[in-house]
Amino acid sequence: MALTPSKELDASFALPAFALPDVVSGATTGPADFAGAKALVVVFLCRHCPYVVHVMPTLLAMAREYLPAGSAFVGISANDAANYPDDSPERLKDMAVTQDIPFPILHDETQDTARAFHAACTPEFYLFDGARRLFYHGRLDASTPGNNVSCTGDDLRAALDAVLTGQPAPQPQHPGLGCNIKWK
């Protein structure tokens, strides 16, 4: 594991186009599938990263809270599954089903989508507004495995609350921090 921060992105960054398979249903999923959402959370994740494992219970609780409020969530795994078989579509499907993840988990086999997002680590959170412009990019909260800070989702929660109520994006925005994406 190489501890990696997310890269800073300009606020004018628009949601990249993508068409990726859902590891559970097999359906091709892309931005049009979330067209009616007031906010879209995209999280780069994987199965084996201790940072993802650490935040997953909070992320799932937040998704269940914010989905009925007009938000959409999607997870994307871009790790090289040949060298990291725990991140294969089959293992990701097992994770999605076992944890009852309430949003699609997509597999980015070519890693082109991760490159389009300038993704660097897992977990890495992107929040897009209704016009699909970047509203928030970075961490879930200040908690990391072993730092004894409670995982609450405060940073992403503040951003979701702001975008859903028409408020400005919270500042400062802190970079995500986690395992590097396992590039081919």
C-alpha positions in Angstrom: 0.0 0.0 0.0 1.3 3.5 -0.9 -0.5 6.2 1.1 -1.7 8.6 -1.6 -3.6 11.9 -1.4 -6.1 12.9 -4.0 -5.2 15.6 -6.6 -6.7 19.1 -6.4 -9.3 19.8 -9.2 -10.7 23.0 -10.4 -14.3 23.8 -9.4 -15.2 24.0 -13.2 -14.4 20.3 -13.5 -17.5 18.6 -15.1 -18.6 15.0 -14.6 -16.7 12.9 -17.1 -18.7 10.6 -19.4 -18.4 6.9 -18.5 -20.1 3.6 -19.4 -19.1 0.9 -17.0 -20.6 -2.5 -16.0 -22.4 -2.8 -12.7 -20.7 -5.7 -10.9 -24.1 -7.0 -9.5 -26.5 -6.6 -12.4 -24.0 -6.5 -15.3 -25.9 -3.5 -16.7 -23.9 -0.7 -18.3 -24.2 2.4 -16.1 -23.3 6.0 -16.9 -24.2 9.6 -16.0 -27.6 9.4 -17.7 -28.6 6.8 -15.1 -28.4 9.5 -12.4 -30.0 12.3 -14.5 -32.8 13.1 -12.0 -30.6 13.4 -8.9 -30.0 16.8 -7.3 -26.5 15.6 -6.3 -24.3 12.8 -7.4 -21.6 11.2 -5.2 -18.9 9.3 -7.1 -16.5 7.3 -4.9 -13.5 5.5 -6.1 -13.1 2.4 -3.9 -12.0 -1.1 -3.8 -12.4 -4.2 -1.7 -9.1 -4.6 0.0 -7.9 -1.0 0.9 -7.9 -0.6 4.7 -9.0 3.1 4.2 -12.1 2.0 2.3 -12.9 -0.8 4.8 -12.6 1.8 7.5 -15.1 4.3 6.0 -17.5 1.8 4.4 -20.0 1.6 7.3 -20.3 5.4 7.5 -20.5 5.7 3.7 -23.4 3.1 3.6 -25.3 4.9 6.4 -24.9 8.2 4.5 -26.1 6.7 1.3 -29.2 5.3 2.9 -29.8 8.7 4.5 -29.2 10.8 1.4 -30.6 8.6 -1.4 -34.2 9.5 -0.4 -33.3 13.2 -0.3 -32.6 13.3 -4.0 -28.9 12.3 -4.1 -27.4 9.5 -6.1 -24.3 7.5 -5.2 -22.0 5.3 -7.4 -18.9 3.4 -6.6 -16.1 2.8 -9.1 -13.3 0.3 -8.7 -10.4 0.9 -11.1 -7.7 -1.3 -9.6 -5.8 -3.8 -11.8 -7.8 -6.9 -11.0 -5.2 -9.2 -12.6 -2.6 -8.2 -10.0 -5.2 -7.5 -7.2 -7.7 -10.3 -7.6 -9.6 -9.2 -4.5 -10.8 -6.2 -6.7 -12.1 -8.4 -9.5 -15.7 -7.9 -10.6 -16.7 -11.2 -8.9 -15.2 -10.2 -5.6 -16.6 -6.7 -5.8 -20.0 -8.3 -6.5 -19.6 -10.4 -3.4 -18.8 -7.2 -1.4 -21.8 -5.4 -2.8 -24.2 -8.2 -2.0 -22.8 -9.1 1.4 -22.8 -5.5 2.6 -26.1 -4.7 0.9 -24.6 -1.7 -0.8 -27.6 0.5 -1.9 -25.9 1.9 -4.9 -24.2 0.5 -8.0 -20.5 -0.6 -7.9 -18.9 -0.3 -11.3 -15.7 -1.9 -12.6 -13.4 0.2 -14.6 -11.3 -2.5 -16.3 -9.5 -0.1 -18.7 -8.9 2.5 -16.0 -10.0 5.1 -18.6 -12.7 6.4 -16.3 -10.3 6.8 -13.3 -8.0 8.7 -15.6 -10.8 11.0 -16.7 -11.6 11.7 -13.1 -7.9 12.3 -12.3 -8.5 9.7 -9.5 -5.5 8.9 -7.4 -6.6 6.9 -4.3 -9.2 4.9 -2.6 -11.4 6.1 -1.2 -11.7 9.3 -3.1 -15.0 11.3 -3.1 -16.5 13.5 -5.8 -19.7 15.4 -5.3 -21.4 16.9 -8.4 -24.3 19.3 -8.3 -27.5 19.0 -10.4 -25.6 20.6 -13.4 -22.9 18.0 -12.9 -20.2 20.5 -12.0 -17.8 19.5 -9.2 -19.0 20.8 -5.9 -16.8 18.9 -3.5 -13.8 16.7 -3.9 -11.7 14.9 -1.2 -12.2 13.0 1.9 -15.2 11.6 3.8 -13.9 13.1 7.1 -10.7 13.4 9.1 -10.8 9.8 10.3 -8.3 7.3 9.1 -7.5 3.8 10.3 -5.7 4.1 13.6 -5.9 7.8 14.2 -8.6 7.5 16.8 -10.9 10.1 15.1 -14.5 8.9 14.8 -15.7 8.2 11.3 -18.7 10.5 10.9 -18.6 11.6 7.3 -18.6 15.2 8.4 -16.8 16.7 5.4 -19.0 14.9 2.7 -22.1 15.4 4.8 -21.5 19.2 5.0 -21.0 19.3 1.2 -24.2 17.2 0.6 -26.2 19.4 2.9 -24.9 22.5 1.1 -25.5 21.3 -2.4 -29.0 20.1 -1.6 -30.0 23.4 0.0 -28.4 25.7 -2.5 -25.6 26.9 -0.3 -22.0 27.5 -1.4 -19.5 24.6 -1.2 -17.8 24.2 2.1 -14.2 25.4 2.4 -11.6 24.3 2.9 -11.9 21.0 1.1 -9.4 18.5 2.3 -7.8 15.9 -0.1 -8.8 12.3 0.1 -6.2 10.0 1.5 -5.9 6.3 1.0 -4.3 3.5 -1.0 -3.1 4.4 -4.4 -5.1 3.2 -7.4 -3.4 0.0 -8.6 -2.6 1.0 -12.2 -1.8 -1.5 -14.9 
